[in-house]
Amino acid sequence: MNRFLKFGLGLLIASFVFVSCSDDDNDISKLKGNFVLNEGSTNGSVSLIDEDDQVTLNYFAAANSGISLGQYPQSMAMNGDYIFIVVTTVNGAGYVEVVTATDFKHFATISGFSYPREIAFANGKAYVSNGNGADASYSKQNNEVYIIDLETMTKNGEIAVGAGPEKMIVSGNKLFVVNSGGWSNDDNTVSVIDVDTDKVVETITVKSCPKDMVEDANGDLWVYCSGVPNYDNYPSVSYTNAGISKISGDTYAVSSFDLTNLSSPGIKNIAISKDEKTVYYMSDAVYAMSITATALPTAKFIDATFYGMDVNPQNGNLWLCVGANPGKVIVYSSTAEKLKEFTVGAMPNSTTFSY
């Protein structure tokens, strides 16, 4: 399924070189484009959508002599000279694939994880959330955040957190980690880690099974909590204590909103607008909510659900992933106008923007 541009990979890579605007990046050339991460079935992949809306499938394999990315990549992030792709796998041997930001070529593999999920950066370190939240009998089990030395690209410490840690956000000198419960579906906390000491300094209670999170213009955190699933009437699934919990960045006080009619299948279900004053989230559709609102909106912003959702920080457009094989990414404006649609790899879950 690899699709190469007519003049070969060398010219393809050369056409994407640029200087990044990321706060954490150095002044080096980097690839320019929109990277769609596809979980896949037997192997995951990365699809690159360039400035001319040309799609290159299996971009990681194209840049690395046909080597596959591996099963079920979950998240991707850029930092300095490198791009980090977190690959969960199905056999308890997950890893982080590190590629150079200039050409997407393999640089290092960070191994020794059981179930890695997300990655964040602070104080010259990387943090990887790890753990499925359950033991062999699916009883609740605490998991950890691993600390990564970015000089050696190896693990050099771990921090115990709640069950099934997922999304992480660095705000000030704190790392916020949502604990989803993982396969045990049994957690409702956010761990707060001081990145200077790498110690947990606070545990915040939110709605059940928190999986995703964004930070708004006021420094407050919005946590998407999918609720405890009930499969008694499968394929109809109901959810208990689902909602969105807003955490004050100053006091850690929590106010929550109940979510009903939950039908979104993915875990990346919340995003923040370019000005960080509007929260987009999914339940039975996509909704847009002002950060000053005191109740959830009733009007649907986009009448559909998706497998993942991101906002392009450059222009504010929403990039919505359709989980299928092949997958699709549909781009909407901040006024809910459908702008573009792309065919990408199987089961896309997120888009990383590089400009």
Summary of the structure (lengths in Angstrom):
residues: 355
radius of gyration: 19.2
end to end distance: 26.7
largest distance: 56.1
contacts: 1258
relative contact order: 0.12
helix: 4%
strand: 48%
